[in-house]
Structures are given as C-alpha cells and as structure tokens.
Amino acid sequence: MPAEPTSCDPSLSGIEAVSGAVLAMSRHLEVREVLRRITAEARTLLGAEYAALGVPDDHGGFAQFVVDGVTDEQWKAIGPLPRQHGVLAAMLHRLTPTRLDDVRRAPDFEGWPDAHPDMSDFLGMPIVDGTEILGAVFLANKAGGFTAHDEELLRILAAHAAIALGNARLYERSRELTLAGERARIAHDLHDAVSQKLFSLRLTAKAAATLVDRDPARARAELAEVARLAAEAADELRAVVIELRPAALDEDGLVATLASQAQVLDRAHTAEVRFSSDGVRTLPPGQEAAVLRVAQEALHNALRHSGAKLVEVTLTGTADRGARLRVHDDGRGFDPETVRREGRHLGLVSMRDRAAAVGGTLSLESAPGQGTAIELEVPGA
C-alpha cells in the first residue's frame, strides 16, 4: 500500500503542501514550538537549505529567534543572537516580502559572523497581524533560486502562521492568568486557614502559661488544645505544599498521578480519601492536565470546606476513548443556586473553564446535608 503523502512529498501541488504545513503548525500551543514548526515547514515547503524566524523585541534585538537547517554545534559557534540591523531590520519594518538573487549584494548587507554559513539567494516574508509585524521568516539557498510562485506560497503560509502564533500567545497568556489565580487562591487559603490556626495557637499557649501555677488542670487542657491546633495547622500546610508540588503527569500518567495525590491527601487530612480507576486510556496532554486540575480543585473544596469524613475520586474510561472524573464527598453540601447568587464560586468558574478548553463538560450535584459531587467528562483523541 503506498505511503500517505506528506508536506515534503515533491509530488504534491503547492496548495496541498501549504495545507500540510498549516496542519503541522496548528497542532502545537506553546509559542516556542509554534515558531519552530513554522520555520521547519517553510524550509520544507520551499526546498531551502536554511530557514530562520525572528520575533523582535523593543530594544533592537530579538525576543525569540529560531533556525532550521543549522546544527546545534553550528548555532553555538555562530555566537549571540543577531541584532535588528541590515536586511533583518528592513524585513521587520515593512509589510512587503523581500526576494533577492544574492543577499550579499544587497545595499544593507553587513556581513556574516565567522561561523555563519554562506548564503546567497534569499526570501524573507513578514508575519503580519493586521498592520502589526509579529515577526519575519527568512529562507536562503534554494537550488535555482526563489521564484514568484515560492513567494506566493510563503505569503499564504505566513498568513496562517500569524493565526497559529496568535493562538499560541493567547493560550500562554491564559495559562499565566490561571497560574496567577491559583497562586492568589493558595495565598488566600494560607491567610484564612493557617494564619487563623496559628493565631489561635498563640493565644491558647499564652493562656496555658498563665494557668500553670494557679490552675494546673486547666493549663493541661489548654496545652492539649495547643497540640490539636498545631496538628491542624500542619495538615493545612502539608495540603498547600501538595498543591504547589508539580504533578508528574509526563512521567507517571494521569491514573498514577491521581492515585499518588489521593494517598498523600489521605495521610494529610482527617477525612478518608479513596481513589479508583477503570478502563482509562492515555489521553492527550491537554485533557490529562484538565482532569488533574479539576480533581485538585474539587478535592480542595471537599477537604477544606465540606466537613466530609469520606471523599471518593473515581476515574473511568468512556466509549469514545475519553474519561469521566467524579469527586464525591459526604460533607455538609450546599445549595448551588444560593452560592451562585452570593458570588461564592468555590472554584467552579475555573473548573468549567478548564473543561470547556478541552471540549469537556462539567456538572455539579449538591444539596444541604447531602454532600457534593463534581463530575467532569472529556473526549478522547
């Protein structure tokens, strides 16, 4: 059976090759990886020997600069990143492409570093969002030189690259905001839970000290309370450390990571925490991260606010190769409508956002005196 054609198959037409390159770029979310894919796909698409992509900063240099066709050893030998000067500077300040038979004869050419490979024919294309130049992709050394058709193909690729790069930046910004929100929540927990426990512990210890001589029996009772408050404060601190500890999803997988966290939380809290799983297949990284974070948020709510004696976490596979997470506690429960009206979200907004980001759905069941259940379902690959 013949192999399925790829973007580097010379038998493909230009539009099919561009389509393959666009699909390859769109599979990635991290900005650095998107830049690397754009550069590699541009070089493959046009058959160039070298390719580079630069994203300018505001200080005459490059915030990011990636290359393709140059080995790591060659790149290290070349030295520091280039500055925005000569041909590169011109490319970053106009919206039109640059196609040269020999870049070395360009009026603004300023030479290469000693270890830089020699380049002749050159094609540069800005990556533009509206009137903003996000960066520029540069290609060099194609057998027979670059043509007007090459320029048009690269123009199409650059237009899609702007979308892919914009999406990647939005994704990273969203991730930064999520992390900032989680840090704020943890700081709030430390203040509300641990700080109050430590304040009570300090007052109780002072009371015990004043009672030692005149009422030893009451002093012993106060010291017992000191021990209890210290144990609770230690539990709260351990729980915060667990949430700050990076999860080993890449190394251990979702099931093992959830099982490990449940075990640690079971030891750190008076409530019993159980975990079970059945028929779970490996999920895409984004889905696994969403499931883990929702589980952590639901566990946080159950262990800190519900007064539960038992929290059960179950993870099961679904028919579409996805997964269903359920976190159920036997705590005091609440009226979801009342919580919504009073603006106390209990992390539900962030959990729903995580579910929606990976095409999943999140549901909540709770009532006063009947515990709470959070259920998340995510699709497979």
HUGIBEL-V558967 format. One record per helix or strand of 2 or more residues. SS is the DSSP state (~ for helix, > for strand). FROM is the first residue (numbers start at 1). TO is the last residue. Records with the same first field share a line. If there is no record, write none. Layout:
BEGIN
SS=FROM-TO + FROM-TO
END
This chain:
BEGIN
~=14-26 + 31-46 + 72-78 + 86-91 + 103-105 + 148-211 + 216-244 + 249-252 + 254-268 + 285-305 + 336-341 + 348-357
>=50-56 + 62-68 + 98-100 + 122-129 + 132-140 + 272-278 + 310-317 + 323-329 + 361-366 + 372-378
END
